[in-house]
Amino acid sequence: NPHVLCVGINAEYMGIKSDKHMGKIKNVLQRMKERVVSAEERKKQTYQKRMGKQVQASVLQDRAKAKRQLAEKVDKFKKRKRTSGDDGFDIGLSDDEEKQKKTNRHGMQKSSQGRRGQKPQNKPKGKAKPGKGKRPGKSRRKR
């Protein structure tokens, strides 16, 4: 019967492809899709990087501006202090507070001596070797 075609010939005639060939096509399409997605991701990252740099630059400018303003305020304050001779603070210690500063917690006068009225002794640091003095500093050593 001439109208009945073989399966392989019919498949070629109708344009039907084998599973192996369709698998290859699927892989190619999948790789193309991955390339497009990765290209979009790269574009997105470069845009974010550019915007991040702009934001960082504006932040640095704002900090510099604030620093300049603070320096100007300090300069104005110093100039005002120099011209008026007044430091701008009206805080003073009363006589009681001054006495408290000069006395210890027991109400006794503070002294320059150490504990129990003894003067602190200056003991040499480190152990001196018998027969030899303390090792001299670097500048005094013989070379």
C-alpha positions in Angstrom: 0.0 0.0 0.0 1.7 3.2 -1.2 -0.2 5.5 1.1 1.0 3.9 4.3 4.4 5.3 5.2 7.0 3.9 7.5 7.1 5.5 11.0 10.6 7.1 10.5 9.7 8.5 7.1 6.4 9.8 8.4 8.1 11.5 11.3 10.6 13.3 9.0 7.8 14.2 6.6 5.6 15.7 9.4 8.5 17.6 11.0 8.5 15.5 14.2 12.0 15.4 15.9 13.4 12.7 18.1 13.7 13.0 21.9 17.5 13.3 21.7 17.3 16.2 19.3 14.6 17.9 21.4 16.8 17.5 24.5 19.6 19.3 22.7 17.2 22.1 21.7 16.0 22.4 25.3 19.5 22.7 26.6 20.3 25.5 24.0 17.2 27.4 25.0 17.9 27.0 28.7 21.5 28.4 28.2 20.2 31.3 26.2 17.7 32.1 29.0 20.5 31.9 31.6 22.6 34.3 29.6 19.8 36.8 29.4 19.2 36.6 33.2 22.9 36.9 34.0 23.2 40.0 31.7 20.2 41.6 33.4 21.7 40.8 36.8 25.0 42.4 35.8 23.2 45.5 34.6 21.3 45.7 37.8 24.5 45.4 39.9 26.4 48.1 37.9 23.4 50.4 38.4 23.3 49.7 42.1 27.1 50.3 42.3 26.8 53.6 40.5 23.9 54.7 42.8 25.8 53.5 45.9 28.8 55.7 44.9 26.6 58.7 44.4 24.9 58.2 47.8 28.3 57.7 49.5 29.6 60.9 47.8 26.6 62.9 49.0 27.0 61.5 52.6 30.7 62.5 52.6 29.7 66.0 51.4 27.1 66.3 54.1 29.7 65.3 56.7 32.2 67.8 55.4 29.6 70.5 55.4 28.6 69.7 59.1 32.3 69.7 60.1 32.8 73.1 58.4 29.8 74.5 60.2 30.9 73.2 63.5 34.4 74.7 63.0 32.8 78.0 62.1 30.7 77.9 65.3 33.8 77.1 67.4 35.7 80.0 65.8 32.9 82.4 66.4 32.7 81.2 70.0 36.5 81.6 70.5 36.4 85.1 68.9 33.5 86.2 71.2 35.4 84.8 74.2 38.6 86.7 73.3 36.8 90.0 72.6 34.6 89.9 75.7 37.1 88.3 78.1 34.2 86.2 79.4 34.1 82.5 78.9 30.3 82.5 78.8 30.0 80.2 81.8 28.7 81.6 85.1 29.5 78.5 87.2 31.6 79.1 90.3 32.5 77.0 93.3 31.2 78.1 96.7 33.6 78.2 99.7 32.2 74.9 101.0 32.9 73.1 97.8 36.4 74.5 97.7 37.0 73.2 101.2 35.7 69.8 100.3 38.1 69.6 97.4 41.1 70.3 99.8 40.0 67.7 102.4 39.8 64.0 102.2 36.7 61.9 103.1 37.5 62.0 106.8 37.5 65.8 106.8 41.3 66.0 107.3 43.6 68.2 105.1 45.0 66.4 102.1 48.8 66.1 102.2 51.4 65.4 99.6 52.7 62.5 101.6 51.8 58.9 101.0 49.7 56.6 103.2 50.0 56.9 107.0 52.0 60.1 106.7 55.0 58.4 105.1 56.6 59.9 102.0 56.6 57.5 99.1 60.0 55.9 98.5 61.5 55.7 95.0 62.5 52.1 94.7 64.5 51.1 91.7 62.6 49.1 89.1 63.9 45.7 88.3 66.6 43.7 90.1 70.1 45.0 90.0 72.9 42.5 89.7 75.3 42.3 92.5 78.5 44.2 91.7 76.9 46.0 88.8 74.6 48.9 88.6 71.4 49.1 86.8 71.7 48.7 83.0 72.0 52.1 81.3 69.5 53.4 78.8 70.0 53.0 75.1 71.5 56.5 74.6 74.1 55.9 77.4 75.3 52.5 76.2 78.7 52.0 74.6 78.5 51.0 71.0 
